[in-house]
Amino acid sequence: MAGPSGKPDPAAAQRLRLDKWLWQARFFKSRSTAAEVIADGHVRVNGTRISRPGRDVGAGDTLTFPQGNRIRVIRVLAPGVRRGPATEAQELYLDLDPGTSDPDPLE
């Protein structure tokens, strides 16, 4: 992405749309499902309720959202490059709920 000067902004490359990140990290089966959950106001970024799927997230952000019958609390470690296999997706986040093991993160 270009900044105000028209030159690439290195900080923008390290951030990703929230709906796209949730999909790439394999929390939702489709990007549209992730966008719907966000638009309904069920996702918080750093404790603030978000209703725009286009909200940028990056490393260090903490996300709270429902998945199935539980509430997920995760910290973003890296922006995704693609929607790869589950092992690759698990490198994008840290699960902050110590009581859960994450065999299959898909809803």
N, C-alpha and C positions, 0 to 999 in steps of 0.2 A: 504494500500500500504506500502511496505517496503522501508526504507531509505537506504543509502549506507552501514550502519552497518547490514542490514538485519532485524532490529527491525522495528515495525510499526511506521510510521511517523504520529503523531497526527494532524499536519497541513494538510496533504494530505487528511485525512478523512473529513475535513471541506470544501473541494473544489470538484467541479463536472465538467465534460465535458460540454462545452457551449451548444452543441446540445441537450444533455440529459437534462440539466437544463431547457432550453426553452420548451422542450416537457413536462417535469414533471410539469412545472408551467402553462401548458395548453395554451401557446401562439400559438402553432402549433399542428395540428391534428396528425402528425407523426414525429418521430425523423428524418427520412430521409428528410422530407420537411424542417425541421429546419436546417439540415446539408447542404442542397442545398442553402438555403438563405445565410448561413454563407460562404460557398465556393464561392458564387458569389460576395462576398465582401460587402454585404449589412448590416453587423452588426458591430457596434463599441463597444469596451469595454474600458471604461474610456477615450473615445475620440479617441482611436486608431482603425483603420480599421482592422478587423480580417478576415482571409480567411481559418482558420483551425478549423474545427468543434471540434477537440480534445482539444482546448484551455481551460484551467481550469478557472472557475469563483468561487467566494466565496462571503461571506457577505461583503458588502461595495462597491462592484463593480457596476458601472453604465453602463447599456446597452442601446444602441440606435439602433432601427431596424424598418423596415417597417412592418406594419400589415394591410392588406387590403388597404384602401386608406388613411391611416394616418401613422405618424411616432410615435412610442412608445419610451418613455424615462422612464426607470424604474431603481430602485436600488435593488440589490439582498440583501435580509435580511437573507436568510438561504439556505443551499443546500437542495435539495429534497431527500427524502428517497424512495419515490414511486410516481407513477402518480395516485394520489387519486382524490377525488371529487373537484369541483371548489372551494368550501369554504376552503379546505385544501391548494390548490394551491395558493390562494390569500394571504396566510400567508407567502409565500416565497419571496414576493416582495412588494415594495412601488412604486406606480405610481407617477412619478414626474411631470406629466402634470396635473395641478390643474383643468383644464377645462373639464376633461373627467370623466364620471362615467363608470364603467366597468361591465355592466350586463353580457356580454358574451365575454370573451377574445379570443375565438377561431376564427380563420380566416375564 
